Amino acid sequence: MKKISFIAALTLLHVYSYSQNKVQTVTAKGRGSALDTVITKKTELAFNKSFPNNYKRDESVVQALRPYLVSEILDPRNHSDRLYLDHVKDAREKLPEAKAALFQRLKTSSSYREYMNKYNIGNEADLNLITFVHIPMYYITPNIVFFQNKDNVAKYYNLGTGGLKYLMIKNDSLIGYLDFYNNKSIFREIPNAMAESYYQIKRLGKDPIILSQSVSTADPKKIIGGINMFGYVDEGHLIYSIYEEGIVQENGAGQKKQVYRKDYVLQTAESFLAEKQGNSTIQQWLNTKVIM
């Protein structure tokens, strides 16, 4: 049985809920022995709501992270700062160099060429059929140790400038992304579910960003990071997109049956961090970097 997986994505709904969740469920009946497909779509964009959070600031953690605090955070809401504008300009100017580096790797590495052949990319002509779109990546700063209820979580994210990321789009399909840093280009796959996340954000007419969901103590100029999820900014708030899919067993009306579930969630960062059992999400992030 395929277990349900936690992967970033975006709800199909474009419904803003300021006071309660909006959930829609659709069931597509399977034919013959095929499983029924249950699709749920949940939108929770409560921009003006305060969500209780069980994170408790610990001064010992604050002291441990103090050397790594970021004094000037360039969060996802700020597109007018010179650093952001320079980063975008750098991405535009270095794209030919990034493509050339990828082509060089194709020419010199048979194993890499075999790997890329899965996407019908084997030569320069194939690369020229691909559209490369720069996308900024943001990571969680150690400054989140100062989080308080009613905070806008976006202010704790910072732009990672250690490398450049370009989404690779072929025939309107997202096939992967290109990491370019230290004059090297590396093609990385994007799981189908992650691509679905991207498509939904684009359907909303929003500009996707990459979110790295771990606290990093590295210098922002050395932050490269991978894609944990896609998101975007709306009403000044950071929106997480979450997608889950897999075969699950449903119980109802005294019967048990297996269905293939597709769950789409669109959620403000604040609601994502709402109070949960056990350690808070923030504390879990901090525990990955701070040894007490």
Salt bridges, closest charged atoms under 4 A:
ASP36 OD2 - LYS29 NZ 3.76
ASP36 OD2 - LYS257 NZ 3.07
GLU44 OE1 - LYS42 NZ 3.98
GLU59 OE2 - ARG57 NE 2.92
ASP75 OD2 - ARG77 NH2 2.78
ASP86 OD1 - ARG82 NH1 3.46
ASP90 OD1 - LYS94 NZ 3.45
GLU93 OE2 - LYS89 NZ 3.99
ASP151 OD1 - LYS155 NZ 3.43
ASP179 OD1 - LYS165 NZ 2.94
ASP179 OD2 - ARG188 NE 2.63
GLU189 OE2 - LYS118 NZ 2.96
GLU196 OE2 - ARG203 NH1 3.98
ASP234 OD1 - LYS206 NZ 3.61
GLU245 OE2 - LYS2 NZ 3.24
GLU250 OE2 - ARG261 NH1 2.68
ASP263 OD1 - ARG261 NH2 2.86
GLU270 OE1 - HIS237 ND1 3.18
